[in-house]
Amino acid sequence: MDGHRSEAAAAQVREAVRALLSVLEPEQVRELRAGSARPDAPELREWTYLPGPRPGLPTEGLGRRQRDAVDALPAAAHSAPGAALARGAIEVERHRRAMVGATGADRYWVRLLGDPDGDGPWGWRMNGHHLAVHVLITAAGIRVTPHSIGAEPARITDGPQAGRRLLGPEEDLARDLVTDLDVGRRARAVFAAAPPDDILTRADPFAGPDLLPAGLPYAAMTPGQRRLLERLVRRYLGRAPAEYARECWSDTVARGLDALSFAWAGGRAPGDRHYYCVRTPDLLIEYDNTQDDGNHAHSVRRHVRHDWGADLLRAHYTEQHR
């Protein structure tokens, strides 16, 4: 990663965290500082995109200035489209609660790991139903993975947001690809007639390519199909800060795009329950729209080496103890 761009991204995130700390009460700061960024800290890899409480500072009950400061965190750690997706996950969740008559404020939890003003690794995370953002920073760079966005409903059918499909491009690009495959290629890409009920990596602290079906290799695709797969991968990478997204894509290209593969399960028509994944030896992407009769979507990006900033942490502590 370019050192200057990396420093700029880290500085932007650091300032957002400082701004949050400045508007919190002492007890709230204690809740926020709920973990360590050391690689052996068990809380580093604790996460879930399901409903329910987590450790950290709850957004429920925050004052306006405090909530504005919380909202600035994902804005600082994403590209503009990525920040819009993170906000969108919260907005769709509000719609879901309104549909079932649930009242109350948004329920997300923010957790600060390490010290943003110290010399060691640090990061933060924001977790709640259908939103899981994890950021890890060292002097060498920034990592924003695992990263998960969901939408329930996947397509809103009523109210002021009627017609909204938060993850529509993620679904449509993959459907365009699978429907463009001829019979022989589709037989290699489609691994099951019925899709799994959820993403296959779930909330595993460690995720590897063996968890996902092999699918159809990039090398076996037509040029047009390869372009669709590249667009799909870059759609997911594009959620992250631009310099990190470029690093991931450049690394994928350098390792060989022939390592990419695409797999699908379920129906191919809009509204059918379905699942797909993209895998390389490092990068893992999953999407499912299977629950609630195909109107409840999850998407996740994992990275074998980058999850939880493992590569940066390893480099930091190796250098420190050399």
VOGU-3710 file (C-alpha; in Angstrom, 3 decimals, decimal comma):
1> mdghrseaaa> 0,000/0,000/0,000  1,217/3,517/-0,779  2,609/4,885/2,495  1,264/8,411/2,133  -2,227/7,282/1,147  -2,220/4,727/3,959  -1,270/7,398/6,486  -4,002/9,698/5,194  -6,648/6,988/5,537  -5,476/6,092/9,039
11> aqvreavral> -5,412/9,759/10,055  -8,994/10,220/8,874  -10,156/7,240/10,922  -8,131/8,379/13,937  -9,717/11,835/13,878  -13,197/10,291/13,739  -12,433/8,172/16,813  -11,008/11,169/18,674  -14,148/13,161/17,856  -16,277/10,368/19,303
21> lsvlepeqvr> -14,202/10,145/22,465  -14,550/13,906/22,961  -18,364/13,765/23,224  -18,715/10,675/25,424  -19,150/10,525/29,172  -16,478/8,662/31,204  -18,659/5,559/31,631  -19,380/5,510/27,902  -15,654/5,714/27,171  -15,126/2,682/29,399
31> elragsarpd> -17,786/0,787/27,445  -16,205/1,828/24,160  -12,708/0,731/25,201  -13,725/-2,899/25,442  -10,792/-4,751/23,980  -7,217/-5,103/22,827  -5,751/-5,182/19,319  -3,126/-7,767/20,243  -3,251/-10,836/17,977  -3,755/-13,162/20,963
41> apelrewtyl> -6,727/-11,182/22,345  -9,837/-13,376/22,012  -12,076/-10,337/21,506  -10,195/-9,435/18,321  -12,014/-12,155/16,359  -15,389/-12,128/18,113  -18,133/-11,045/15,736  -21,596/-11,771/14,373  -24,014/-10,156/11,925  -27,042/-11,624/13,730
51> pgprpglpte> -29,352/-9,710/16,114  -28,429/-9,452/19,759  -26,188/-7,494/22,139  -22,405/-7,286/21,859  -19,643/-5,882/24,065  -18,905/-2,224/23,542  -20,746/1,081/23,508  -24,419/0,700/22,562  -25,767/3,318/20,172  -29,184/2,981/21,782
61> glgrrqrdav> -29,631/5,937/24,119  -26,869/8,125/22,696  -27,464/11,848/22,400  -27,594/13,562/19,018  -23,975/14,767/19,018  -22,797/11,376/20,190  -24,762/9,532/17,508  -23,466/11,927/14,849  -19,932/11,077/15,995  -20,687/7,357/15,790
71> dalpaaahsa> -22,111/7,792/12,293  -18,871/9,497/11,241  -16,868/6,323/11,954  -18,098/4,223/9,003  -17,968/7,321/6,802  -14,247/7,647/7,610  -13,427/3,954/7,092  -15,213/3,390/3,764  -15,332/4,750/0,275  -18,395/6,898/-0,433
81> pgaalargai> -20,313/3,894/-1,878  -19,227/1,734/1,055  -20,379/4,335/3,565  -23,727/4,534/1,759  -24,110/0,761/2,065  -23,340/0,860/5,785  -25,898/3,635/6,299  -28,318/1,725/4,099  -28,078/-1,404/6,255  -29,168/0,700/9,234
91> everhrramv> -31,982/2,363/7,263  -33,344/-0,958/5,996  -33,183/-2,337/9,536  -35,299/0,620/10,693  -37,818/-0,241/7,981  -37,883/-3,882/9,123  -38,557/-2,855/12,711  -41,343/-0,519/11,605  -42,936/-3,347/9,588  -43,248/-5,511/12,703
101> gatgadrywv> -44,255/-2,656/15,004  -40,984/-2,618/16,946  -40,149/0,700/18,575  -36,936/2,098/19,936  -33,618/3,375/18,697  -31,026/1,657/16,493  -29,197/-1,171/18,281  -25,551/-1,285/17,279  -22,385/-1,550/19,313  -19,072/0,234/18,796
111> rllgdpdgdg> -15,866/-1,166/20,235  -12,430/0,446/20,354  -9,471/-1,949/20,369  -6,168/-0,457/21,448  -5,171/3,193/21,660  -5,517/5,445/18,584  -2,978/7,842/20,115  -0,383/5,199/20,948  2,360/3,570/18,911  0,808/0,114/18,803
121> pwgwrmnghh> -1,860/-1,455/16,605  -5,403/-0,281/17,175  -8,796/-0,421/15,558  -12,525/-0,257/16,000  -15,602/-2,175/14,999  -19,286/-1,479/14,607  -21,583/-4,498/14,837  -25,312/-5,061/14,856  -27,995/-6,806/12,844  -26,802/-6,922/9,218
131> lavhvlitaa> -23,835/-4,632/9,801  -20,329/-5,783/10,729  -17,437/-3,399/10,076  -13,941/-4,193/11,384  -10,989/-1,811/11,082  -7,388/-2,499/12,129  -4,556/0,031/11,770  -0,804/-0,111/12,258  1,946/2,172/11,008  2,142/-0,075/7,927
141> girvtphsig> -1,459/0,222/6,752  -5,176/-0,261/7,268  -7,392/-3,336/6,976  -11,201/-3,291/6,734  -12,185/-6,958/6,914  -14,234/-9,022/7,694  -16,938/-6,823/6,232  -20,611/-7,776/6,159  -23,720/-5,962/4,931  -27,226/-7,435/4,973
151> aeparitdgp> -30,716/-6,291/4,083  -34,050/-7,530/5,434  -36,055/-7,120/3,289  -33,746/-7,391/0,297  -36,415/-5,583/-1,733  -38,657/-3,089/0,058  -42,202/-3,228/-1,278  -44,008/-0,500/0,657  -43,562/2,857/2,341  -41,256/5,705/1,345
161> qagrrllgpe> -38,418/3,279/0,483  -40,589/1,075/-1,796  -38,511/-0,485/-4,565  -35,205/-0,093/-2,744  -32,752/-2,988/-3,147  -29,764/-2,193/-0,981  -27,694/-5,047/-2,427  -29,264/-4,971/-5,878  -25,994/-4,496/-7,838  -24,359/-7,362/-5,940
171> edlardlvtd> -27,265/-9,619/-6,878  -27,690/-8,443/-10,475  -24,038/-8,708/-11,515  -23,862/-12,294/-10,276  -27,173/-13,211/-11,942  -25,980/-11,680/-15,220  -22,900/-13,874/-14,984  -24,658/-17,162/-14,198  -27,328/-16,624/-16,851  -24,654/-15,878/-19,467
181> ldvgrrarav> -23,030/-19,285/-18,954  -23,680/-21,997/-21,501  -24,854/-25,419/-20,354  -21,368/-26,845/-19,876  -20,000/-23,901/-17,931  -23,171/-23,607/-15,849  -22,844/-27,256/-14,847  -19,464/-26,408/-13,326  -20,613/-23,184/-11,666  -23,919/-24,376/-10,132
191> faaappddil> -23,098/-26,684/-7,227  -26,629/-27,250/-5,861  -30,238/-26,833/-6,938  -31,189/-25,656/-3,440  -29,111/-22,850/-1,924  -27,697/-22,950/1,620  -29,720/-21,112/4,251  -26,930/-18,650/4,987  -23,398/-17,742/4,000  -21,070/-20,697/4,483
201> tradpfagpd> -18,282/-18,914/6,382  -20,857/-17,689/8,938  -19,095/-15,820/11,760  -16,067/-18,127/11,795  -13,039/-16,338/13,253  -10,891/-17,930/10,543  -12,157/-18,437/6,989  -10,389/-20,229/4,152  -11,250/-21,086/0,549  -11,901/-24,740/1,416
211> llpaglpyaa> -15,135/-23,613/3,102  -16,529/-22,603/-0,293  -17,325/-24,674/-3,409  -14,753/-24,554/-6,187  -17,148/-23,419/-8,924  -16,198/-22,304/-12,418  -12,641/-20,963/-12,840  -11,991/-17,572/-14,407  -9,785/-19,252/-17,001  -12,769/-21,279/-18,262
221> mtpgqrrlle> -14,959/-18,209/-18,845  -15,474/-16,158/-21,994  -13,995/-12,635/-22,067  -17,420/-11,118/-21,345  -17,982/-13,427/-18,394  -14,546/-12,606/-17,040  -15,394/-8,903/-17,173  -18,603/-9,530/-15,220  -16,687/-11,452/-12,556  -14,077/-8,697/-12,303
231> rlvrrylgra> -16,837/-6,096/-11,894  -18,434/-8,187/-9,165  -15,191/-8,534/-7,228  -14,424/-4,836/-7,544  -17,942/-4,014/-6,364  -17,137/-5,706/-3,059  -13,625/-4,309/-2,802  -15,007/-0,861/-3,600  -16,725/-0,705/-0,221  -13,344/-0,167/1,424
241> paeyarecws> -11,170/2,977/1,398  -9,847/3,521/-2,106  -6,204/2,821/-1,295  -7,024/-0,469/0,438  -9,347/-1,509/-2,391  -6,597/-0,789/-4,918  -4,102/-2,783/-2,886  -6,431/-5,799/-2,749  -7,218/-5,661/-6,458  -3,570/-5,198/-7,449
251> dtvargldal> -2,628/-8,132/-5,253  -5,370/-10,268/-6,827  -4,152/-9,385/-10,323  -0,513/-9,992/-9,396  -1,335/-13,445/-8,030  -3,211/-14,247/-11,231  -6,874/-13,731/-12,083  -6,994/-17,370/-13,124  -7,164/-18,133/-9,393  -10,657/-16,578/-9,290
261> sfawaggrap> -13,681/-18,871/-9,399  -17,449/-18,357/-9,204  -20,101/-20,707/-7,810  -23,891/-20,462/-7,641  -26,746/-22,379/-6,025  -30,524/-22,009/-6,323  -32,773/-20,424/-8,911  -31,662/-17,917/-11,530  -34,836/-15,858/-11,970  -35,324/-12,637/-9,944
271> gdrhyycvrt> -37,110/-13,542/-6,727  -35,739/-17,101/-6,614  -33,841/-18,135/-3,508  -30,166/-18,169/-4,398  -26,553/-18,039/-3,211  -23,191/-17,360/-4,831  -19,570/-17,066/-3,875  -16,282/-15,922/-5,375  -13,036/-17,343/-4,097  -9,309/-17,070/-4,567
281> pdllieydnt> -6,575/-18,446/-2,268  -6,927/-15,174/-0,294  -10,139/-13,326/-1,127  -13,554/-14,788/-0,245  -16,884/-13,226/-1,213  -20,311/-14,627/-0,366  -23,902/-13,548/-0,961  -27,142/-15,274/-0,112  -30,778/-14,282/-0,543  -32,534/-17,347/0,802
291> qddgnhahsv> -34,424/-16,522/3,977  -37,952/-15,049/4,081  -38,721/-16,752/0,770  -35,840/-15,031/-0,995  -36,228/-11,524/0,416  -33,507/-11,424/3,062  -29,923/-10,963/1,874  -26,454/-11,259/3,417  -23,138/-10,326/1,846  -19,634/-10,707/3,220
301> rrhvrhdwga> -16,054/-10,112/2,164  -13,307/-12,057/3,930  -9,565/-12,226/3,336  -7,424/-15,119/4,498  -4,376/-12,965/5,251  -6,017/-9,620/6,035  -8,929/-10,573/8,314  -8,570/-8,754/11,653  -5,393/-7,149/10,271  -3,544/-10,431/10,909
311> dllrahyteq> -0,805/-9,682/8,384  -0,201/-6,187/9,779  -0,211/-7,450/13,373  2,224/-10,225/12,499  4,577/-7,760/10,814  4,307/-5,285/13,703  5,128/-7,749/16,459  7,820/-9,494/14,424  9,546/-6,149/13,922  9,044/-5,167/17,560
321> hr> 10,605/-8,367/18,898  13,354/-8,763/16,307
//
